[in-house]
Amino acid sequence: MLIIRKKAKAQSIAEYAALIIIVSVAFGVMFRYIQRGIQVRVRHLNQELNDSLR
């Protein structure tokens, strides 16, 4: 019984660790995607502003 509990607990910890890693990677990718979109939007606004000032 004790061995089964330790194995189940270790498996549970490993599953939580994997879940945390997956969620962290997902947040990192999402942040990068949003950051890139904002950079493109700022670049386009700067181009429009420069065109209107000419």
C-alpha positions in Angstrom: 0.0 0.0 0.0 2.7 2.5 1.0 4.7 1.9 -2.3 1.5 2.5 -4.3 0.8 5.8 -2.5 4.4 7.0 -3.0 4.2 6.2 -6.7 0.9 7.9 -7.1 2.1 11.0 -5.2 5.3 11.1 -7.3 3.2 10.7 -10.5 0.9 13.5 -9.3 3.9 15.8 -8.6 5.3 15.0 -12.1 1.9 15.8 -13.7 1.7 19.1 -11.9 5.2 20.0 -12.9 4.4 19.1 -16.6 1.2 21.2 -16.4 3.1 24.2 -15.0 5.7 23.9 -17.7 3.0 23.7 -20.4 1.1 26.7 -19.0 4.3 28.7 -18.7 5.3 28.0 -22.3 1.8 28.9 -23.5 1.8 32.2 -21.6 5.3 33.0 -23.0 4.2 32.3 -26.6 1.0 34.3 -26.1 2.9 37.2 -24.7 5.4 37.2 -27.6 2.4 37.1 -30.1 0.7 40.0 -28.4 4.0 42.0 -28.2 4.7 41.4 -31.9 1.2 42.6 -32.8 1.6 45.8 -30.7 5.0 46.5 -32.4 3.5 46.1 -35.8 0.6 48.4 -34.9 3.0 51.1 -33.5 5.2 50.8 -36.6 2.2 51.4 -38.9 1.0 54.3 -36.8 4.4 55.9 -37.0 4.4 55.5 -40.8 1.0 57.1 -41.0 2.1 59.9 -38.8 5.2 60.5 -40.9 3.2 60.5 -44.1 0.7 63.0 -42.7 3.5 65.4 -41.6 5.1 65.6 -45.0 
